[in-house]
Structure formats: structure tokens, C-alpha cells
Amino acid sequence: MALAGNLNSIQAVLTYYILPICFIFGIIGNLLNIVVFCRKHLRTNSCSVYFTSTSIFNCLVMCFGIIPTVVASYLSYDYTSYSIPYCKFRLYIVHALLMMSRSSVALACIDRFALCSSNVHIRALNQCHIAIRLVVMVCFVWLLIPIHMLVQVTIQMPARRCGASGSYSTIYGIYSAIVTAIPLMIMVIFSSMTIRGLQHVRSRVHPNAPTNSSNVQTTARIKKNEMFNL
């Protein structure tokens, strides 16, 4: 009991003091990302579309996820534990926005792979209008896939906890593990393929060859691609 009380006290302190600080720095950081990637010389870059979308989704996640938690800690009243519609909507929208953010980063990794590909058809995917369409598709997909949460999630009594129960809690745990792992696997796979693609391109540029305008342009393009993959 003493250990449980200490853990609850630590959690309360973190929520009361640390979480607002994380929220402020998180919002500032994501807003700065949006400002940078919306600059004129980056606005038409497909990768900028993905990173801008990620920053927007992150801001929304913090607004729907962190603000209600902080307000509940200050007021000592969690509205999520008393309103079933709000309980369902909050968990659903936070989950959907998180997956949109992760999927946008995964698409950015695929985009960098496409840029470095020797296949002209794959390189054709590296376009701004295609990036916008894919982001819109990601939004629709992640608004539809977790719709089961609006049906199954509810307030659990007598603890007044907003979440899943019974067999659905097990199913939801498996579902969460799968949908969280997929974007991560995509990032790892396509980032590795991008690195190999860059190494292949660099190997085609002979360092001892006479310097000419073609080699200079090729080297400059490689360096530019590497900078975008940082």
C-alpha cells in the first residue's frame, strides 16, 4: 500500500508540474517545424509535406491528450471518467492522430527511398501532389480503422476508468502492438534501403575521375539527398 501511495504521488507530481512543461516545449517545437518546412524553398518538397503533417498531428495529439490530463489534475476532476461519449471520443481521436503522425514519418522514409532509387517509376513518387494525396489517404484510413474504439471503449466501474475491459482489452492490446509495429518496421526497412541506395550512387561516382561539370552536379545531388536523409 505504501509503495502504491508513493507511485501515485510521483505520478501526480509529474502530471502537475512536468507534463505542462513538456506540452509547452512540444507545441513550440512542432510549430517551429511547421514554420521551417512551410518556407518557400521547401514548400514544394514532398518530404516537407510529410514532416509538416507530422508536426500538425503531434500538436493535435498534445491538445487532445495532454491538456485534458493536466486540467483534470488541477481540478481534481476527470471528465473522461464521467462522460461516456467524451471517454470514447478522446481515446479514439488520440489514437487516430498518433497513428497519422507515425504513418507520416513512415511515408517520409519511403519518399527518401524513392528519391534515391535508380528506377524512374519509383522516383516519380517523389512529388508534392502525390505526398498530399497520401497524407489525405492516411487521415481517412486512421479515422476508419480504430472506429471499433467508439463502440467498445467505455467507463469501467466501480473504478471509473475510461478504457477497455474483458476480452476486448486483450484484442485491443494485440491490435495496438501490431499497428504500432508496422510504421516502425517501415521506417527501419526503407531507411536501410535508402542508405544502401545512396552508397550505390556514390560508388558510381569515381573519386579519381577527372573533375567535370557532370561529376560536380552528381556529387552535389548526392550531398543534397544525404542532407534530406539526416
Backbone as CSV, one residue per row, in Angstrom:
resi,resn,N_x,N_y,N_z,CA_x,CA_y,CA_z,C_x,C_y,C_z
1,MET,0.831,-1.207,0.000,0.000,0.000,0.000,0.860,1.250,0.000
2,ALA,1.945,1.214,0.797,2.828,2.382,0.856,3.482,2.630,-0.494
3,LEU,3.881,1.534,-1.169,4.507,1.664,-2.487,3.526,2.235,-3.495
4,ALA,2.291,1.749,-3.429,1.267,2.247,-4.348,1.001,3.723,-4.107
5,GLY,0.975,4.115,-2.812,0.761,5.524,-2.493,1.894,6.402,-2.992
6,ASN,3.133,5.917,-2.863,4.282,6.674,-3.351,4.258,6.829,-4.868
7,LEU,3.889,5.748,-5.552,3.814,5.810,-7.016,2.732,6.786,-7.470
8,ASN,1.603,6.781,-6.764,0.527,7.722,-7.099,0.968,9.162,-6.864
9,SER,1.733,9.373,-5.796,2.225,10.728,-5.505,3.201,11.199,-6.576
10,ILE,4.094,10.298,-6.998,5.052,10.639,-8.052,4.328,10.947,-9.358
11,GLN,3.321,10.129,-9.692,2.555,10.356,-10.908,1.827,11.692,-10.860
12,ALA,1.281,12.035,-9.674,0.579,13.308,-9.531,1.528,14.485,-9.724
13,VAL,2.737,14.384,-9.161,3.726,15.463,-9.305,4.141,15.622,-10.767
14,LEU,4.382,14.495,-11.431,4.772,14.547,-12.845,3.672,15.165,-13.698
15,THR,2.430,14.785,-13.431,1.308,15.329,-14.197,1.107,16.811,-13.894
16,TYR,1.292,17.187,-12.644,1.006,18.552,-12.199,2.068,19.540,-12.664
17,TYR,3.330,19.131,-12.651,4.418,20.068,-12.933,5.158,19.782,-14.244
18,ILE,5.497,18.511,-14.500,6.345,18.171,-15.643,5.561,18.157,-16.947
19,LEU,4.350,17.621,-16.916,3.558,17.492,-18.139,3.255,18.845,-18.800
20,PRO,2.905,19.892,-18.034,2.701,21.200,-18.681,3.955,21.729,-19.365
21,ILE,5.119,21.479,-18.757,6.378,21.922,-19.376,6.622,21.175,-20.678
22,CYS,6.384,19.850,-20.649,6.533,19.045,-21.872,5.576,19.527,-22.956
23,PHE,4.365,19.885,-22.549,3.371,20.372,-23.511,3.837,21.670,-24.166
24,ILE,4.325,22.607,-23.362,4.764,23.909,-23.893,5.913,23.733,-24.878
25,PHE,6.942,22.972,-24.479,8.090,22.775,-25.370,7.701,21.968,-26.605
26,GLY,6.790,21.013,-26.431,6.341,20.216,-27.569,5.601,21.048,-28.595
27,ILE,4.697,21.911,-28.116,3.951,22.779,-29.028,4.888,23.741,-29.742
28,ILE,5.803,24.349,-28.999,6.757,25.294,-29.607,7.603,24.588,-30.666
29,GLY,8.128,23.415,-30.325,8.963,22.675,-31.267,8.231,22.308,-32.541
30,ASN,6.998,21.831,-32.414,6.235,21.446,-33.598,5.814,22.647,-34.430
31,LEU,5.488,23.762,-33.777,5.155,24.982,-34.523,6.364,25.495,-35.294
32,LEU,7.543,25.406,-34.682,8.769,25.816,-35.382,9.029,24.905,-36.583
33,ASN,8.762,23.612,-36.419,8.897,22.690,-37.552,7.985,23.097,-38.706
34,ILE,6.743,23.442,-38.364,5.782,23.849,-39.397,6.269,25.100,-40.115
35,VAL,6.772,26.075,-39.352,7.269,27.315,-39.947,8.437,27.025,-40.888
36,VAL,9.366,26.177,-40.456,10.553,25.864,-41.272,10.161,25.135,-42.551
37,PHE,9.330,24.090,-42.435,9.011,23.279,-43.606,8.005,23.953,-44.538
38,CYS,7.393,25.043,-44.098,6.480,25.791,-44.968,7.175,26.974,-45.648
39,ARG,8.479,27.093,-45.456,9.214,28.159,-46.140,9.190,27.924,-47.643
40,LYS,9.357,29.005,-48.400,9.140,28.978,-49.845,9.973,27.927,-50.547
41,HIS,11.261,27.807,-50.187,12.137,26.886,-50.905,11.926,25.430,-50.496
42,LEU,11.153,25.190,-49.429,10.859,23.816,-49.005,9.407,23.430,-49.240
43,ARG,8.583,24.404,-49.555,7.140,24.171,-49.633,6.769,23.137,-50.696
44,THR,7.520,23.101,-51.784,7.202,22.181,-52.875,7.938,20.848,-52.758
45,ASN,8.631,20.640,-51.649,9.344,19.384,-51.432,8.401,18.366,-50.806
46,SER,8.346,17.177,-51.377,7.410,16.159,-50.891,7.700,15.750,-49.451
47,CYS,8.980,15.689,-49.081,9.327,15.296,-47.711,8.848,16.347,-46.710
48,SER,8.865,17.629,-47.124,8.375,18.691,-46.242,6.892,18.529,-45.948
49,VAL,6.144,18.015,-46.930,4.712,17.776,-46.722,4.507,16.761,-45.600
50,TYR,5.298,15.691,-45.615,5.158,14.651,-44.594,5.549,15.170,-43.206
51,PHE,6.649,15.931,-43.125,7.090,16.433,-41.822,6.166,17.526,-41.295
52,THR,5.615,18.333,-42.189,4.623,19.333,-41.766,3.379,18.648,-41.216
53,SER,2.926,17.616,-41.911,1.752,16.858,-41.453,2.020,16.219,-40.103
54,THR,3.209,15.647,-39.947,3.570,15.028,-38.670,3.510,16.036,-37.534
55,SER,4.032,17.231,-37.756,4.029,18.273,-36.719,2.610,18.704,-36.373
56,ILE,1.750,18.811,-37.391,0.352,19.184,-37.137,-0.347,18.104,-36.318
57,PHE,-0.147,16.852,-36.700,-0.761,15.748,-35.953,-0.249,15.705,-34.515
58,ASN,1.047,15.958,-34.327,1.612,15.960,-32.972,0.996,17.053,-32.108
59,CYS,0.795,18.228,-32.693,0.156,19.320,-31.946,-1.255,18.932,-31.508
60,LEU,-2.002,18.302,-32.407,-3.366,17.881,-32.082,-3.367,16.788,-31.022
61,VAL,-2.402,15.872,-31.101,-2.294,14.816,-30.085,-2.083,15.428,-28.707
62,MET,-1.191,16.410,-28.629,-0.922,17.045,-27.332,-2.134,17.817,-26.825
63,CYS,-2.875,18.437,-27.743,-4.061,19.191,-27.319,-5.145,18.270,-26.775
64,PHE,-5.387,17.156,-27.463,-6.429,16.221,-27.032,-5.960,15.292,-25.922
65,GLY,-4.645,15.036,-25.866,-4.144,14.078,-24.896,-3.614,14.685,-23.620
66,ILE,-2.824,15.754,-23.734,-2.161,16.307,-22.553,-3.029,17.327,-21.829
67,ILE,-3.660,18.232,-22.564,-4.440,19.294,-21.915,-5.527,18.736,-20.987
68,PRO,-6.368,17.779,-21.426,-7.383,17.244,-20.506,-6.772,16.589,-19.263
69,THR,-5.608,15.921,-19.439,-4.958,15.281,-18.290,-4.475,16.317,-17.284
70,VAL,-3.874,17.392,-17.766,-3.374,18.448,-16.879,-4.534,19.166,-16.189
71,VAL,-5.571,19.478,-16.955,-6.744,20.148,-16.367,-7.377,19.281,-15.292
72,ALA,-7.473,17.969,-15.555,-8.054,17.055,-14.569,-7.230,17.017,-13.289
73,SER,-5.891,17.107,-13.424,-5.033,17.078,-12.235,-5.169,18.356,-11.415
74,TYR,-5.376,19.491,-12.073,-5.523,20.754,-11.357,-6.899,20.891,-10.713
75,LEU,-7.920,20.370,-11.396,-9.287,20.484,-10.873,-9.681,19.308,-9.992
76,SER,-8.835,18.274,-9.978,-9.152,17.032,-9.247,-10.479,16.438,-9.711
77,TYR,-10.746,16.587,-10.997,-11.983,16.053,-11.580,-11.700,15.657,-13.025
78,ASP,-11.824,14.362,-13.318,-11.555,13.857,-14.657,-12.877,13.623,-15.370
79,TYR,-13.194,14.529,-16.300,-14.461,14.445,-17.023,-14.547,13.166,-17.853
80,THR,-13.379,12.614,-18.233,-13.349,11.375,-19.011,-13.972,10.220,-18.238
81,SER,-13.908,10.273,-16.913,-14.425,9.194,-16.080,-15.908,9.328,-15.780
82,TYR,-16.548,10.383,-16.306,-17.962,10.607,-16.011,-18.820,10.755,-17.266
83,SER,-18.195,11.020,-18.394,-18.943,11.158,-19.645,-18.517,10.053,-20.613
84,ILE,-19.410,9.136,-20.905,-19.091,8.027,-21.802,-18.778,8.511,-23.224
85,PRO,-19.593,9.421,-23.808,-19.257,9.900,-25.165,-17.874,10.562,-25.224
86,TYR,-17.554,11.373,-24.213,-16.254,12.039,-24.201,-15.132,11.020,-24.013
87,CYS,-15.366,10.032,-23.166,-14.395,8.954,-22.946,-14.081,8.249,-24.255
88,LYS,-15.107,7.861,-24.993,-14.927,7.163,-26.262,-14.199,8.042,-27.278
89,PHE,-14.652,9.285,-27.414,-14.096,10.168,-28.442,-12.645,10.502,-28.166
90,ARG,-12.299,10.774,-26.918,-10.937,11.182,-26.611,-9.929,10.069,-26.903
91,LEU,-10.210,8.854,-26.436,-9.296,7.752,-26.699,-9.200,7.453,-28.197
92,TYR,-10.331,7.543,-28.876,-10.353,7.283,-30.319,-9.534,8.309,-31.083
93,ILE,-9.747,9.581,-30.824,-9.084,10.626,-31.612,-7.592,10.704,-31.298
94,VAL,-7.212,10.476,-30.047,-5.784,10.488,-29.702,-5.067,9.331,-30.402
95,HIS,-5.681,8.165,-30.380,-5.083,7.006,-31.055,-4.975,7.255,-32.555
96,ALA,-6.052,7.772,-33.172,-6.050,8.013,-34.619,-4.979,9.033,-35.009
97,LEU,-4.855,10.108,-34.244,-3.863,11.144,-34.551,-2.438,10.642,-34.362
98,LEU,-2.222,9.826,-33.329,-0.898,9.231,-33.135,-0.499,8.365,-34.328
99,MET,-1.427,7.567,-34.826,-1.130,6.709,-35.958,-0.939,7.524,-37.231
100,MET,-1.655,8.622,-37.384,-1.436,9.508,-38.534,-0.030,10.090,-38.495
101,SER,0.417,10.489,-37.302,1.761,11.046,-37.148,2.821,10.012,-37.495
102,ARG,2.694,8.808,-36.954,3.675,7.755,-37.219,3.672,7.356,-38.700
103,SER,2.490,7.305,-39.283,2.395,6.929,-40.694,3.032,7.995,-41.590
104,SER,2.921,9.260,-41.210,3.535,10.334,-41.995,5.051,10.223,-41.983
105,VAL,5.617,9.870,-40.822,7.069,9.669,-40.751,7.470,8.470,-41.604
106,ALA,6.663,7.405,-41.562,6.949,6.231,-42.394,6.902,6.589,-43.879
107,LEU,5.943,7.412,-44.269,5.855,7.853,-45.665,7.058,8.705,-46.053
108,ALA,7.561,9.498,-45.112,8.755,10.300,-45.381,9.952,9.399,-45.668
109,CYS,10.068,8.283,-44.943,11.155,7.327,-45.188,11.012,6.693,-46.566
110,ILE,9.775,6.345,-46.942,9.538,5.791,-48.274,9.862,6.831,-49.346
111,ASP,9.515,8.070,-49.077,9.778,9.159,-50.016,11.272,9.328,-50.266
112,ARG,12.086,9.241,-49.218,13.538,9.375,-49.384,14.110,8.181,-50.158
113,PHE,13.525,6.999,-49.930,13.952,5.837,-50.697,13.634,6.030,-52.173
114,ALA,12.438,6.555,-52.452,12.046,6.785,-53.846,12.984,7.780,-54.525
115,LEU,13.387,8.804,-53.800,14.286,9.818,-54.364,15.623,9.228,-54.779
116,CYS,16.111,8.252,-54.014,17.429,7.664,-54.270,17.364,6.456,-55.194
117,SER,16.176,6.061,-55.621,16.040,4.862,-56.443,16.544,5.106,-57.867
118,SER,17.081,4.063,-58.473,17.522,4.137,-59.871,16.368,3.889,-60.836
119,ASN,15.216,3.451,-60.288,14.032,3.183,-61.106,13.254,4.477,-61.307
120,VAL,13.067,4.871,-62.555,12.413,6.144,-62.847,10.965,6.155,-62.370
121,HIS,10.302,5.002,-62.387,8.899,4.940,-61.950,8.786,5.120,-60.431
122,ILE,9.761,4.583,-59.707,9.763,4.776,-58.255,10.097,6.226,-57.916
123,ARG,11.043,6.817,-58.636,11.392,8.222,-58.395,10.215,9.151,-58.675
124,ALA,9.303,8.717,-59.539,8.133,9.535,-59.863,7.217,9.730,-58.659
125,LEU,7.359,8.869,-57.637,6.546,9.017,-56.420,6.994,10.205,-55.576
126,ASN,8.193,10.699,-55.862,8.778,11.789,-55.089,8.269,13.133,-55.612
127,GLN,6.955,13.363,-55.441,6.326,14.595,-55.915,5.380,15.132,-54.859
128,CYS,5.256,16.445,-54.829,4.487,17.104,-53.774,3.006,16.723,-53.826
129,HIS,2.416,16.707,-55.013,0.980,16.420,-55.097,0.672,14.981,-54.686
130,ILE,1.611,14.074,-54.955,1.426,12.685,-54.503,1.514,12.606,-52.980
131,ALA,2.444,13.361,-52.393,2.586,13.381,-50.934,1.309,13.892,-50.270
132,ILE,0.713,14.935,-50.825,-0.536,15.480,-50.256,-1.652,14.448,-50.318
133,ARG,-1.755,13.753,-51.455,-2.795,12.724,-51.592,-2.596,11.590,-50.593
134,LEU,-1.347,11.182,-50.408,-1.070,10.091,-49.467,-1.393,10.494,-48.034
135,VAL,-1.088,11.737,-47.664,-1.411,12.212,-46.311,-2.920,12.219,-46.100
136,VAL,-3.675,12.667,-47.108,-5.143,12.665,-47.012,-5.651,11.235,-46.871
137,MET,-5.074,10.299,-47.646,-5.473,8.895,-47.539,-5.170,8.341,-46.152
138,VAL,-4.017,8.704,-45.594,-3.647,8.253,-44.247,-4.671,8.735,-43.226
139,CYS,-5.119,9.983,-43.373,-6.125,10.525,-42.448,-7.414,9.714,-42.500
140,PHE,-7.890,9.421,-43.716,-9.125,8.643,-43.855,-8.957,7.234,-43.289
141,VAL,-7.817,6.606,-43.579,-7.577,5.242,-43.118,-7.598,5.158,-41.598
142,TRP,-6.902,6.108,-40.930,-6.805,6.033,-39.475,-8.002,6.642,-38.754
143,LEU,-8.915,7.232,-39.505,-10.203,7.588,-38.914,-11.174,6.408,-38.987
144,LEU,-10.912,5.487,-39.927,-11.790,4.331,-40.095,-11.341,3.113,-39.288
145,ILE,-10.037,2.809,-39.315,-9.549,1.572,-38.685,-9.883,1.490,-37.200
146,PRO,-9.632,2.550,-36.398,-9.910,2.410,-34.952,-11.341,2.743,-34.553
147,ILE,-12.270,2.698,-35.501,-13.652,3.069,-35.184,-14.279,2.093,-34.187
148,HIS,-13.683,0.913,-34.056,-14.174,-0.067,-33.076,-14.054,0.471,-31.652
149,MET,-13.140,1.425,-31.438,-12.976,2.003,-30.107,-14.205,2.794,-29.680
150,LEU,-14.881,3.400,-30.643,-16.094,4.167,-30.333,-17.218,3.264,-29.835
151,VAL,-17.123,1.980,-30.154,-18.165,1.024,-29.737,-17.790,0.329,-28.436
152,GLN,-16.537,-0.115,-28.338,-16.126,-0.988,-27.236,-15.604,-0.253,-26.006
153,VAL,-14.966,0.889,-26.191,-14.402,1.618,-25.045,-15.522,2.273,-24.250
154,THR,-15.416,2.208,-22.945,-16.421,2.830,-22.081,-15.815,3.063,-20.703
155,ILE,-16.606,3.603,-19.788,-16.152,3.838,-18.413,-16.314,2.556,-17.612
156,GLN,-15.210,2.084,-17.051,-15.212,0.855,-16.274,-15.543,1.155,-14.808
157,MET,-16.551,0.490,-14.321,-16.970,0.660,-12.934,-16.483,-0.540,-12.119
158,PRO,-16.258,-0.380,-10.786,-16.513,0.834,-9.984,-15.325,1.797,-9.936
159,ALA,-14.240,1.474,-10.641,-13.028,2.303,-10.562,-13.175,3.610,-11.329
160,ARG,-14.216,3.733,-12.147,-14.415,4.905,-13.005,-13.171,5.175,-13.854
161,ARG,-12.818,4.169,-14.628,-11.651,4.262,-15.507,-12.116,4.137,-16.942
162,CYS,-11.674,5.087,-17.772,-12.044,5.069,-19.174,-11.115,4.120,-19.925
163,GLY,-11.665,3.057,-20.497,-10.821,2.108,-21.211,-11.590,0.871,-21.625
164,ALA,-10.839,-0.161,-21.992,-11.431,-1.417,-22.447,-11.501,-2.416,-21.305
165,SER,-12.330,-3.427,-21.466,-12.460,-4.460,-20.445,-12.765,-5.788,-21.104
166,GLY,-12.618,-6.854,-20.323,-12.964,-8.182,-20.812,-12.067,-8.639,-21.948
167,SER,-12.650,-9.406,-22.861,-11.886,-9.959,-23.984,-11.415,-8.866,-24.936
168,TYR,-12.157,-7.759,-24.987,-11.767,-6.672,-25.896,-10.448,-6.043,-25.462
169,SER,-10.157,-6.014,-24.170,-8.888,-5.444,-23.707,-7.710,-6.258,-24.246
170,THR,-7.874,-7.600,-24.319,-6.823,-8.451,-24.895,-6.693,-8.208,-26.398
171,ILE,-7.844,-8.163,-27.074,-7.841,-7.912,-28.518,-7.228,-6.549,-28.817
172,TYR,-7.571,-5.552,-28.009,-7.053,-4.210,-28.227,-5.537,-4.164,-28.003
173,GLY,-5.061,-4.929,-27.014,-3.623,-4.975,-26.763,-2.860,-5.532,-27.962
174,ILE,-3.400,-6.605,-28.559,-2.771,-7.195,-29.747,-2.839,-6.223,-30.921
175,TYR,-4.003,-5.606,-31.098,-4.190,-4.632,-32.178,-3.208,-3.467,-32.042
176,SER,-3.058,-2.937,-30.830,-2.149,-1.810,-30.601,-0.708,-2.183,-30.917
177,ALA,-0.311,-3.390,-30.515,1.059,-3.834,-30.787,1.319,-3.928,-32.285
178,ILE,0.347,-4.430,-33.032,0.524,-4.603,-34.479,0.596,-3.254,-35.191
179,VAL,-0.382,-2.376,-34.925,-0.427,-1.101,-35.659,0.718,-0.176,-35.244
180,THR,1.268,-0.371,-34.045,2.420,0.419,-33.631,3.697,-0.094,-34.285
181,ALA,3.781,-1.410,-34.461,4.992,-2.009,-35.028,5.109,-1.766,-36.528
182,ILE,3.992,-1.716,-37.234,4.043,-1.590,-38.698,4.761,-0.320,-39.159
183,PRO,4.386,0.884,-38.676,5.128,2.081,-39.113,6.600,2.029,-38.733
184,LEU,6.903,1.479,-37.547,8.304,1.370,-37.121,9.093,0.472,-38.065
185,MET,8.506,-0.661,-38.459,9.175,-1.571,-39.384,9.391,-0.906,-40.736
186,ILE,8.404,-0.149,-41.188,8.541,0.557,-42.468,9.680,1.564,-42.403
187,MET,9.776,2.296,-41.296,10.862,3.267,-41.137,12.224,2.600,-41.203
188,VAL,12.370,1.496,-40.462,13.660,0.803,-40.414,14.019,0.241,-41.782
189,ILE,13.070,-0.422,-42.430,13.341,-1.079,-43.716,13.708,-0.061,-44.790
190,PHE,12.884,0.976,-44.937,13.121,1.927,-46.028,14.291,2.859,-45.734
191,SER,14.569,3.132,-44.461,15.767,3.911,-44.136,17.023,3.126,-44.504
192,SER,17.013,1.832,-44.210,18.154,0.976,-44.580,18.314,0.907,-46.093
193,MET,17.209,0.775,-46.813,17.261,0.729,-48.264,17.745,2.050,-48.850
194,THR,17.376,3.155,-48.204,17.830,4.469,-48.668,19.340,4.610,-48.511
195,ILE,19.846,4.162,-47.367,21.302,4.222,-47.127,22.048,3.387,-48.163
196,ARG,21.536,2.190,-48.444,22.178,1.343,-49.452,22.095,1.986,-50.833
197,GLY,20.957,2.631,-51.116,20.813,3.312,-52.406,21.802,4.444,-52.567
198,LEU,22.006,5.205,-51.500,22.979,6.296,-51.542,24.395,5.761,-51.721
199,GLN,24.715,4.662,-51.041,26.040,4.075,-51.187,26.257,3.571,-52.615
200,HIS,25.202,3.040,-53.218,25.302,2.562,-54.595,25.541,3.727,-55.556
201,VAL,24.824,4.834,-55.319,25.000,6.004,-56.184,26.408,6.569,-56.038
202,ARG,26.890,6.632,-54.805,28.229,7.166,-54.569,29.307,6.279,-55.204
203,SER,29.067,4.956,-55.208,30.050,4.049,-55.788,30.170,4.220,-57.294
204,ARG,29.131,4.790,-57.909,29.161,5.019,-59.352,29.920,6.285,-59.728
205,VAL,30.222,7.114,-58.716,30.989,8.335,-58.956,32.440,8.051,-58.595
206,HIS,33.343,7.970,-59.551,34.731,7.600,-59.302,35.494,8.799,-58.763
207,PRO,36.054,8.689,-57.564,36.749,9.827,-56.976,37.983,10.250,-57.746
208,ASN,38.595,9.320,-58.513,39.810,9.659,-59.248,39.538,10.132,-60.662
209,ALA,38.266,10.154,-61.037,37.938,10.586,-62.390,38.160,12.082,-62.524
210,PRO,38.483,12.560,-63.746,38.698,13.996,-63.948,37.463,14.795,-63.557
211,THR,37.668,15.904,-62.939,36.562,16.743,-62.497,35.917,17.413,-63.700
212,ASN,34.633,17.255,-63.840,33.899,17.939,-64.901,32.549,18.358,-64.359
213,SER,31.787,19.066,-65.170,30.510,19.606,-64.692,29.539,18.503,-64.329
214,SER,29.587,17.366,-65.064,28.673,16.264,-64.772,28.962,15.662,-63.406
215,ASN,30.253,15.412,-63.100,30.618,14.856,-61.795,30.277,15.807,-60.671
216,VAL,30.505,17.092,-60.901,30.208,18.087,-59.875,28.710,18.104,-59.571
217,GLN,27.897,18.073,-60.634,26.447,18.093,-60.434,25.981,16.827,-59.724
218,THR,26.569,15.680,-60.120,26.179,14.415,-59.477,26.539,14.411,-58.000
219,THR,27.746,14.881,-57.669,28.181,14.932,-56.274,27.306,15.872,-55.469
220,ALA,26.953,17.012,-56.067,26.095,17.976,-55.365,24.730,17.381,-55.097
221,ARG,24.206,16.593,-56.090,22.894,15.987,-55.889,22.932,14.948,-54.783
222,ILE,24.020,14.172,-54.728,24.165,13.159,-53.680,24.209,13.814,-52.312
223,LYS,24.986,14.873,-52.168,25.083,15.561,-50.890,23.738,16.136,-50.471
224,LYS,22.994,16.654,-51.454,21.673,17.204,-51.139,20.747,16.114,-50.637
225,ASN,20.787,14.932,-51.303,19.939,13.814,-50.881,20.307,13.353,-49.481
226,GLU,21.624,13.309,-49.182,22.079,12.880,-47.863,21.610,13.843,-46.783
227,MET,21.614,15.136,-47.092,21.160,16.119,-46.098,19.693,15.914,-45.766
228,PHE,18.883,15.587,-46.764,17.458,15.365,-46.504,17.208,14.084,-45.734
229,ASN,18.174,13.163,-45.731,18.010,11.906,-45.015,18.544,11.971,-43.601
230,LEU,19.090,13.105,-43.182,19.563,13.239,-41.813,18.414,13.275,-40.850
